[in-house]
């Protein structure tokens, strides 16, 4: 248990049986009345973001979420198998829990896995990853009036839009949050 005065970004709260991560908080003391703490909370499982206001010094239940660096080993068809680098324990994580991170994961890549009471909550990748272009059509000079893009398939099978000058076999940097092309490596 903690009070609302102890809130920090990244904390995970257990409110009404659901886990909520603190995205933003602000202590506010209006001219009249007691102090309040305004927060923006994100549901850990669904990703839904809500605004919630607490009175100052109210007790809130802080959930213990263990974030561990794990290595992605393989996909067995129904789940992704990760290994803890310190204990060598293997943890299967469902496709729904991995979510969009699956588009950017290669075998033997490290990722942060958040676990609460033995249940994996989500998989967090670095902000950007370097992947190889598996296939893209050749881009022709003069095909556009402004800077154009074309579809390209990454080595993970995911398709992104890249500039026309990118060719098959090149390594590119991709934003894992939006799937945008960031540049050549």
N, C-alpha and C positions, 0 to 999 in steps of 0.2 A: 504494500500500500504506500502511496505517496500523496502529497497534496497537489492541487492545481498550480501552486507557486513553484513546484519543482519540475514542471513540464519542460521538455527540451525537444528539439526537432529530432525525429528518428525514433523516439520512444514508442512503444506499442502498449496500448491500453486495452483492458478487457472491460467493455461496456455492454451490459445486458447480454452476456454470453458471446459477443462478437468481438473480434480483434480489430482495432483501429490504430493506424500509425499516425503520429503527429507530423503533419506537413509544415504547419506554420502556427505560431502562437503569439499573442500580444497581451500584456497586462494593461488594463485600462481602469483608470480611476476617474469616474465622472464627477462633476462638481457636487452633485447631490446623490446620496446613497452610497452603498458599499462598492468596493473594488470588484472587478470581474476579470476573467481571463477569456479572451476570444481565441478560438482555435479553428483550424482547418484540418479535418481528420479524413484519412483515406482508409477505406475498408481493405484489410490485407488480402482477403480472398477474392472479392469481387472487383476491387479497384474503384468503387464508388467514392466520390469526395463530397463531404458535407461540412457545413459551418456549424459549430456548436459553441455556446457560451456557458462557462461555468462561473459560479461565485468563487471569489478568492478563498483559499484555505479549505476547499472541499476535498475530501479524501476520494482518490480514484484508484482503481485496481490496475497495477502495472503488470503486464504479462511478461514472462521470461521467454524471450525469443533468442535462440542460440543461432548465431550466424557463423557458418563454418566454410572455409575454403575447401572445395571438393573438386575432384577430377572427373570429367564426364568420360565414361568408358565406352558404352555402346547402347544402342536402342534394340530391345528384344521384340519389337512389334507392338507391344501394348504399354510399355513404360521405358523411361530412360534410366539407365543404371549409373549412379555416381559412386565414387569411392572416397572415403575420408583419408587424406594423406598421412595423418598421424596414427590412426588406429587400424587402417586398412579395412574397415568395415564397408560393405557395399550396401547402398541404399537405393531401392527402385523408386522412381518418382513418376507419377502418372503424367500422361500427355497433357491433360487439362491444367495441371499444376505448373508444368514447364511453360506452357503457353507459347507466345511469340518468340521466346528465347531459342526455341528449337530451330528457327530459320537461320541462326547464326552460329550454332555450335558444331564444332568438329571433335572427333575423338581425341582424347588426351588433353583437352582444353580445360583450364580451371575456371570455376564459377563459384559464386557465393550462394550457399543454400541456407535458407532460414527455416529452422525447425522449432516447433512449439509442442512440448510434451510428446515427442517422438513422431509428430505428424509434420511432413514437409509442407511449408506454406507457399513459398515461391522460390524461383531461381533467378539470380541477378547476375548479368554479364557485365564486363567492363563497358564503358560508354561507347567504345568503338573496337572493332575487330578487323583483322586483315584476312581477306579471303581471295581466292583465285577465281577469275572469270572462266567458267567451264565452256560457255559458248555464247557468242553474240554475232549478229550479222555484221558484215563490213560496212562502215559508214563512208559515204561518198562526199567528197568536198563539193560544196555548192548545192547540197540537198536542202538547205534551209535559208531562211532570211535572217534569223537570229540564232543564238546558241541552241542547238537542238540536242535531243536525247534519243536513245534507243534502248529497247529492253535487252538485258543481259542475264544469263543464268549463272548463279554462283555455284561453287563446288558442293554446297549443301543442298542444291536443288531449288533454292529460292530465287525469284526474279526481282531485279531492281532496275531502275532507269539510270543509265550512264551516258556521259557525253559521247559524241560520234567518234572521237579519236581513240577510244578504248578498243583494244583488240582481244581476241580469245587468248587465254594463257597469262594475261597480266594480273598482277596482284593489286587489289584496291582496298581502301579503308572504308568501312561501312559503319554508320551510326546504328547501334543495336536498339535504340529506343524508337526511332522513326523508320529505319530501313533505308535512309538516304545515302547516296554516294557522297563521300567526303573528299576523296582524292586518290591519286596513285600512290603506291608505296615505293 
